[in-house]
Amino acid sequence: MTVSRTGTTTVSRTDPALAGKLREGAAAVLTIGGDEELTPELVARVKTAAEDAEGAEGGVVLLLLGAGAGSGAESGAGSDAGSGAGSDARSVAGSDARSGAASAGTGIHLVNTWERALRRLETADRPTLALVAGACTGPALEALLTADYRIAAGDARLRLAGAEDGAWPSTAVHRLAQQIGTARARRLLLRRPWLDSERAAELDLVDETVAGAREALERTAEIAEELSDVPGREWSIRRRLLFDATLSYEEALGAHLAACDRSLRRRVPATAPASARPLADAR
């Protein structure tokens, strides 16, 4: 299924007042650009969002993801700094070989730190609500898979990060298998197709789709208000019951890190400095 597109609309710019109100009412806000690479700065932003959520009595953790979800890299309730967000899906497709944690300069220490920061966000006391717009791959897609509720704008396009040796073997693989089933996850890993918003909804990668950018923002605000009423840590307790019903994340983490380390070894030139090599090579 294909969605006809003429470009990517930045959702938060369609109604600045509504976007500002949505951020102000959130326990934490995190923006990740659609083709943003894994960096220590990104990990720090995720950690900050998780910390803000842990100290909040109300509100949701708001994730603005993809090339059109927002402008600026935000963490906390409404802060705004520079971002790596792209403005066109074609730029994401062209940079796919370097997107996510697959870039040659990434080490397994950073991958491990990223995975643990994501897990902290995923298990935060407050409900997590994601809005994805435009092209979304790499870390943005990995963050999407941690969200409790996911809304996709009509122009959203999702794809697993990867390179010539296949899909990036992060714990996104674990989350996909747990959330949509092994057979569906296998097809996504094997071919890494771009998924439009409707197909993503059919696969349960997102909970609902909204055609227009403004409408998507309005719907996100409605859901945020509804989820903000969940008292204290009550949702996190129920979420934990869901996690405990299957193989635990902690049990799966080691195997995924080992797979990432092997993948990084294939991509780092033998002449690269030790600081750019995977953990085992840097010892």
C-alpha positions in Angstrom: 0.0 0.0 0.0 1.4 3.4 -1.0 0.5 6.9 0.2 0.8 9.7 -2.4 3.1 12.4 -1.0 4.3 15.8 -2.1 6.5 16.5 0.8 6.8 16.4 4.6 4.9 18.8 6.9 6.4 19.6 10.2 3.5 18.8 12.5 4.4 21.2 15.3 4.5 24.1 12.9 0.9 23.6 11.8 -0.4 25.1 15.0 2.3 26.5 17.3 -0.1 27.3 20.1 -1.5 23.8 20.2 2.0 22.3 20.0 3.2 24.6 22.8 0.2 23.7 25.0 0.9 20.0 24.4 4.5 20.3 25.4 3.7 22.4 28.5 1.3 19.7 29.8 3.7 16.9 29.3 5.8 15.2 32.0 8.7 15.1 29.5 9.2 15.8 25.8 11.7 14.1 23.5 12.2 14.9 19.8 14.2 12.6 17.5 14.7 13.4 13.8 13.8 10.8 11.2 17.4 10.2 10.1 19.1 11.3 13.3 22.2 9.2 14.1 23.0 7.6 17.4 25.3 10.0 19.4 26.1 10.6 23.1 24.0 13.8 22.9 21.0 11.8 21.8 21.5 9.3 24.6 21.7 12.2 27.1 18.4 13.6 25.8 16.7 10.3 26.3 18.1 10.0 29.8 16.9 13.5 30.7 13.4 12.7 29.4 13.3 9.6 31.5 14.5 11.5 34.6 11.8 14.1 34.1 9.2 11.4 33.8 10.3 9.7 37.0 9.8 12.9 39.0 6.4 13.8 37.5 3.0 13.2 39.1 1.0 13.7 36.0 1.2 14.2 32.2 2.6 11.9 29.6 6.1 11.4 28.1 5.7 12.9 24.7 7.8 11.5 21.9 7.9 13.5 18.7 9.5 11.3 16.1 10.4 11.4 12.4 11.3 13.9 9.8 8.1 15.9 10.2 7.2 15.4 13.9 8.8 18.6 15.2 11.6 21.0 15.0 14.4 21.0 17.5 15.8 18.4 19.9 13.8 18.6 23.0 13.9 17.0 26.4 12.0 18.0 29.4 8.7 19.9 29.2 9.3 22.2 26.3 13.0 22.9 26.1 14.4 23.5 22.6 17.9 22.9 21.2 19.3 22.0 17.9 18.3 18.9 16.0 19.3 16.4 13.4 15.7 16.2 12.0 15.5 15.9 8.3 12.9 17.7 6.1 12.4 15.1 3.4 12.0 11.4 3.3 14.4 11.1 0.4 17.2 12.3 2.6 16.5 9.4 5.0 16.5 6.8 2.2 19.8 8.2 0.9 21.5 8.1 4.2 20.1 4.7 5.3 23.6 3.1 5.3 24.8 5.5 8.0 21.6 5.9 10.0 20.9 4.6 13.4 23.6 2.8 15.3 25.0 1.3 12.1 27.6 4.1 11.4 31.2 3.0 11.4 32.2 5.3 14.2 29.8 3.8 16.7 31.2 1.6 19.5 29.4 -1.0 21.5 29.8 1.1 24.7 27.5 3.7 23.1 25.1 1.1 21.9 24.8 -0.4 25.4 24.3 3.1 26.9 21.6 3.8 24.3 19.8 0.5 24.9 19.7 1.1 28.7 18.5 4.7 28.2 15.7 3.4 25.9 14.7 0.9 28.5 14.6 3.5 31.2 12.3 5.5 29.0 10.2 2.5 28.2 9.7 1.7 31.9 9.1 5.3 33.1 6.3 5.9 35.6 4.3 8.0 33.3 2.5 6.7 30.1 4.5 7.4 26.9 2.7 8.8 23.8 4.4 9.0 20.4 3.5 11.1 17.4 5.4 10.0 14.2 5.4 12.1 11.0 7.4 11.9 7.9 10.2 9.4 7.4 11.2 7.5 10.5 14.1 5.1 10.8 17.1 4.4 13.0 16.9 5.6 16.7 13.6 7.4 16.0 12.0 4.1 15.1 13.6 2.3 18.0 12.1 4.9 20.3 8.7 4.5 18.7 8.7 0.8 19.6 9.1 1.8 23.3 5.9 4.0 23.4 2.7 2.9 25.1 0.5 4.6 22.5 1.4 5.6 19.0 -0.2 8.0 16.5 1.0 8.4 12.9 0.4 11.3 10.7 -0.7 10.5 7.2 2.7 11.1 5.7 4.5 8.8 8.2 6.9 6.2 6.6 8.7 3.7 8.8 11.7 1.5 8.1 14.2 -0.5 10.1 17.7 0.7 10.0 20.4 -1.5 8.4 23.1 -1.8 5.9 24.6 -4.4 3.5 24.7 -7.0 6.2 21.0 -6.7 7.0 18.8 -5.0 9.6 20.5 -3.5 12.6 20.3 -6.2 15.3 19.3 -4.0 18.2 16.6 -4.8 20.8 14.2 -3.3 18.3 14.2 -6.9 17.0 13.2 -8.2 20.4 10.4 -5.5 20.7 9.1 -6.3 17.2 8.8 -10.0 17.8 7.1 -9.4 21.2 4.7 -6.8 19.8 3.7 -8.0 16.3 4.8 -11.6 16.3 7.8 -13.5 15.0 6.4 -14.1 11.4 5.6 -10.4 10.8 8.9 -9.3 12.4 10.9 -11.8 10.2 9.4 -10.3 7.0 10.3 -6.8 8.1 13.9 -7.8 9.0 14.4 -9.7 5.8 13.3 -7.1 3.3 13.3 -3.8 5.4 10.5 -2.3 3.4 9.3 1.3 3.8 5.9 1.1 5.5 3.3 3.9 5.1 1.1 4.9 8.0 -1.8 2.6 7.0 0.5 -0.5 6.6 2.2 0.3 9.9 -1.3 0.4 11.6 -2.2 -3.0 10.0 1.0 -4.4 11.5 0.2 -2.8 14.9 3.4 -0.7 14.8 1.1 2.3 15.4 -2.2 2.4 17.2 -4.0 4.9 14.9 -3.4 7.1 11.9 -4.6 10.6 11.3 -4.6 12.0 7.7 -3.6 15.7 8.2 -0.7 17.2 10.2 -3.0 19.5 12.2 -5.5 16.7 12.8 -2.7 14.4 14.0 -1.5 17.1 16.5 -5.1 17.6 17.8 -5.5 13.9 18.2 -2.2 13.6 20.1 -3.4 16.4 22.4 -6.7 14.5 23.1 -4.9 11.3 23.9 -2.4 13.1 26.0 -5.2 14.7 28.1 -6.8 11.3 28.6 -3.6 9.5 29.6 -2.5 12.3 31.9 -5.3 11.4 34.2 -3.7 8.0 35.0 -2.6 8.4 38.7 1.0 8.1 39.8 2.8 4.8 39.0 -0.4 2.8 38.3 0.2 2.4 34.6 3.9 1.4 35.1 2.7 -1.4 37.4 0.3 -2.7 34.8 2.9 -2.3 32.0 5.3 -4.4 34.0 2.7 -7.2 34.1 2.6 -7.1 30.3 6.4 -7.3 30.1 6.5 -10.2 32.6 4.2 -12.3 30.4 7.0 -12.9 27.9 10.8 -13.3 27.7 12.2 -10.4 29.7 14.1 -7.6 28.1 17.1 -8.2 30.5 17.3 -11.8 29.3 17.4 -10.7 25.6 19.7 -7.7 26.0 23.0 -9.6 26.1 22.3 -11.5 22.9 21.3 -8.3 21.0 24.5 -6.5 22.2 26.6 -9.4 21.0 24.9 -9.2 17.6 25.5 -5.4 17.4 29.1 -5.9 18.3 29.6 -8.4 15.5 27.9 -6.0 13.1 30.0 -3.1 14.1 33.2 -5.2 13.6 32.2 -5.7 9.9 31.8 -1.9 9.4 34.9 -0.5 11.2 38.1 -0.4 8.9 41.0 -2.3 10.3 43.0 1.0 10.3 40.4 2.8 12.4 41.6 4.2 15.8 40.9 2.2 18.8 38.3 4.7 20.1 36.1 4.0 17.0 36.3 0.2 17.4 33.9 -2.1 19.1 34.4 -3.0 22.8 36.4 -6.2 22.3 38.8 -4.5 19.8 39.4 -1.5 22.1 40.7 -3.6 25.0 
